[in-house]
Amino acid sequence: MSSPISAYSGSTNSLINSGSGGLVSSGSVAQASDSEVIAQVVSTPMQGSNINEVVAPVRESIEKIAADLQKFVQSMGRDLNFSVDETTGYHVVRVIDQSTGELIRQLPSDELLKLAREFEQLNNVLVSQRA
């Protein structure tokens, strides 16, 4: 598949400087104006991509690894809980005692998630702009 610009530049050989057409002739090859090139690029149809098809094998691999980890941890009397924090998008892993339901460890910690949420609320601004 040729790019829109290469497809367009191939057609400039037949263009001639018309004086008012905005084309500049350099030797025997006329060059298109910026607006003509942009119009050509904009009018070129784009093919859509299906991100789900690309990500599906990776997602399946991660789910299998998570299931294997959970089996291993359960053999030690613990449960693993995988989730995604809605505000930050971080993946959160919790290790829980099977018998008591007590949270043993969480990665990332609640403190780090709270800090990340605050940065999201501040739109990642770290420096005060006041003079």
C-alpha positions as CSV (number, residue, x, y, z in Angstrom):
1,M,0.0,0.0,0.0
2,S,1.5,3.4,-1.0
3,S,1.3,6.3,1.4
4,P,-1.0,9.2,0.4
5,I,2.0,11.5,0.0
6,S,3.9,9.1,-2.3
7,A,0.7,8.5,-4.3
8,Y,0.2,12.2,-4.6
9,S,3.8,13.0,-5.5
10,G,3.7,10.5,-8.3
11,S,0.8,12.5,-9.8
12,T,2.7,15.8,-9.7
13,N,4.6,14.9,-12.8
14,S,1.6,15.8,-14.9
15,L,0.9,19.1,-13.2
16,I,1.9,22.3,-14.8
17,N,2.3,25.7,-13.2
18,S,-1.0,27.4,-14.1
19,G,-0.1,30.8,-12.5
20,S,-3.2,30.8,-10.2
21,G,-3.3,27.2,-9.2
22,G,-0.7,27.5,-6.4
23,L,1.8,25.1,-8.0
24,V,5.4,25.9,-8.3
25,S,7.3,24.5,-11.2
26,S,10.9,23.3,-10.6
27,G,12.3,22.1,-13.9
28,S,9.9,19.6,-15.4
29,V,8.2,18.5,-12.2
30,A,5.6,20.7,-10.5
31,Q,5.3,20.8,-6.7
32,A,2.0,20.8,-4.9
33,S,1.1,23.5,-2.4
34,D,0.7,22.6,1.3
35,S,-3.1,22.9,1.0
36,E,-3.2,20.5,-1.9
37,V,-1.1,17.9,0.0
38,I,-3.2,18.3,3.1
39,A,-6.4,17.9,1.0
40,Q,-5.0,14.7,-0.5
41,V,-4.0,13.2,2.9
42,V,-7.3,14.1,4.5
43,S,-9.3,12.5,1.6
44,T,-7.3,9.2,1.9
45,P,-9.4,6.6,3.6
46,M,-8.0,5.1,6.8
47,Q,-8.2,1.5,7.7
48,G,-9.5,0.8,11.2
49,S,-7.7,-1.3,13.6
50,N,-9.2,-3.7,16.1
51,I,-7.2,-3.3,19.3
52,N,-9.1,-6.2,21.0
53,E,-7.7,-8.7,18.4
54,V,-4.2,-7.5,19.1
55,V,-4.6,-7.5,22.9
56,A,-6.5,-10.7,23.3
57,P,-3.5,-13.1,23.3
58,V,-1.7,-10.9,25.9
59,R,-4.8,-10.8,28.1
60,E,-5.2,-14.6,27.9
61,S,-1.6,-15.1,28.9
62,I,-1.9,-12.7,31.8
63,E,-5.1,-14.4,33.0
64,K,-3.4,-17.9,32.8
65,I,-0.4,-16.6,34.8
66,A,-2.7,-15.0,37.4
67,A,-4.6,-18.3,37.8
68,D,-1.3,-20.2,38.2
69,L,-0.1,-17.8,40.8
70,Q,-3.4,-18.0,42.6
71,K,-3.1,-21.8,42.8
72,F,0.4,-21.6,44.1
73,V,-0.5,-19.1,46.8
74,Q,-3.6,-21.0,47.8
75,S,-1.4,-24.0,48.5
76,M,0.2,-21.9,51.1
77,G,-3.1,-21.0,52.8
78,R,-3.5,-17.6,51.2
79,D,-5.7,-16.0,48.5
80,L,-4.8,-13.6,45.8
81,N,-7.2,-10.9,44.7
82,F,-6.4,-9.1,41.4
83,S,-8.2,-5.8,40.6
84,V,-7.7,-2.5,38.8
85,D,-8.0,0.8,40.6
86,E,-10.6,2.8,38.6
87,T,-9.1,6.2,39.2
88,T,-5.4,5.5,38.5
89,G,-5.7,2.4,36.3
90,Y,-3.1,0.7,38.5
91,H,-3.3,-3.1,38.9
92,V,-3.8,-4.0,42.5
93,V,-2.8,-7.3,44.1
94,R,-4.0,-8.3,47.5
95,V,-2.7,-11.3,49.5
96,I,-5.4,-12.4,52.0
97,D,-5.3,-15.1,54.7
98,Q,-7.8,-17.8,53.8
99,S,-8.8,-18.7,57.3
100,T,-9.3,-15.2,58.8
101,G,-9.9,-13.1,55.7
102,E,-7.2,-10.7,56.9
103,L,-5.3,-8.6,54.4
104,I,-1.7,-9.6,54.6
105,R,-0.2,-7.4,51.9
106,Q,-1.3,-5.2,49.1
107,L,0.7,-4.0,46.1
108,P,0.7,-1.1,45.4
109,S,-0.1,0.1,49.0
110,D,-3.1,2.2,49.9
111,E,-0.8,5.1,50.5
112,L,0.6,4.9,47.0
113,L,-2.9,4.6,45.5
114,K,-4.0,7.6,47.5
115,L,-1.1,9.7,46.3
116,A,-1.7,8.6,42.7
117,R,-5.4,9.6,43.0
118,E,-4.3,13.1,44.4
119,F,-2.0,13.6,41.4
120,E,-4.9,12.7,39.1
121,Q,-7.0,15.3,40.8
122,L,-4.3,17.9,40.4
123,N,-3.9,17.0,36.7
124,N,-0.3,16.0,37.4
125,V,0.7,19.6,38.3
126,L,3.6,19.5,40.7
127,V,4.7,23.1,40.5
128,S,2.7,26.1,41.7
129,Q,2.4,28.7,38.9
130,R,1.9,31.7,41.3
131,A,4.6,34.4,41.1
